[in-house]
Amino acid sequence: MNTDPRETAHRTPEIDAQDSLLDRQIVDRDRRLAGKVDDVELEEREDGRLVVTALLTGPGALGPRFGGPIGAVVRRTWSLLSGKDIDTANRIEFELVSHIDTVVHLGVAKASLDVEGFERWVRTRIIEAIPGAEQDPS
């Protein structure tokens, strides 16, 4: 058993990524929805431990979880609509996570993240094309 406090003081707490992260909502520092955790990026350390390095969101991350023809359609559609490579998901560095409870809380504003590819496409190509959509309702 390791009892040296220098060894344990800097260890990242262990979490079960499937239970604590997957399918959880992500909120920014202002409590605005920033997405949902569709997958995680892991890195294997020298001691064999797996460490979460990033949260992956959006259809680019969700498509591979579906797999098969449905997953392929999701990924191709995501790529066409977002302008991103088919194998690219929205990525949020795990170091930006401030804490995790029923949702994943970030310590940064959503505007500083690159997570709106599909939403931006819908807004510019569909919503703004609706007559009167650009007008201020007041």
N, C-alpha and C positions, 0 to 999 in steps of 0.2 A: 504494500500500500504506500502510495506517495504522500508524504506528509510535509514536504518542503513547500512553504507558502509561496515562494517565488515561482514554483512550477504551476500552482493552481490559480494564482491571483489573476493571470492574464488569459486563462482558458475561456473560450466562448461557451456559454451554457449549452448543454445538449438539448435538442428538440427533436421531436418526431415530425419531419417535414410533411408527411402525409396528413397527420392529424392537426398540426398547428399552422400549416401554410396553405396547402392546396385547397382551392375553391374559396378562400377567404377574400373578402373585400379589402381593398387597399385604399386608405384615406391619406390625404396630404396633411401638412401641419395645420391647415385651416379647416380640416374635416371635410374637404371636398373629395368626392369619389375620384380615384385615380386609376381604377381598374379592378381586376380580380386576378388572383394568383392562379394561372392555368398550368404552370410548370415551374420547376426550379432548376437552376444551374448549379452543379456540384463540382467541387475540386477535391481530388484526393491528396491529402497531406503525406509527408514522409512517413509518419507513424501509422498510415493506413486509414486514418479517420477521414470521413467525407464531411466537407464543410460547404454550407450554402454560400455561394458567391453572388447570386443574382436571383431576382424574381422575374419570371417570364410571364407576359400577359398578352392577351389578344388572340385572334385567330391563328397567327403564326405559331403560337405555343400550343393552342388547343387542338389544332388539326392533327398533329402527330399523336396526341392522346387518343383521338378517335380511331386513327389508323384506317386502313382499307380505302375504298373508293370515296367514302364520305370525308375522311380526313384529307385526302388528296384534293377534293373539290374545295374544301374550306381553305386549304393552303394556297391553291391557285387563285381563288377569288380574292383572298387577302392580299396576295402579291399584286394582282392587277389593280385593285382599288387603292392600296396604300402606296404603290410605287416602290415597295421594298422587295428585296430578294425573297424567293419562295421559302428559303430556310431561315429567314430572319423573324424573330419575335420581338415584341417590345421588351426591353430589358431595363430593370431597375436594380442598381447595385445594392446588395444586401446591407452594406454599410450605411445606407440612407434610412434603414429601418430604425425607428426610435424605440418602439416596443410592440409587443404582440399580445392581444387579448382576444376578444371575439372578432376583431378586425386587425389588419396589419397597419400600424401607424408609421407614417414617414415623417422625418424631421425637416422636409423641404416642401416647397410649394409645387403643385402639379405643373405649373407653367415651366418649371425648370427641367421637367422630364420630357423625353421623346416617346410619348405613349398615345398620341392622338392621330396616328396615320389614317385609320379607317373613319374615325369620327370627323376629322378634318375633311376627308373626301365627301362624306355624306353632307356636311354643312355647306361646302362650296359647290357641289354638283347637284344636290337635290333641294335642300332647304332654301338656299339663296335663289334658286331658280323659280320658286313659287312666287307668283305676283304678290307684292306687298310684304314679303317676308323681311325685306331689309328696312322697312319703315319702323320707326319708334312708335310703340302702341300708346304713348301718352299724349 
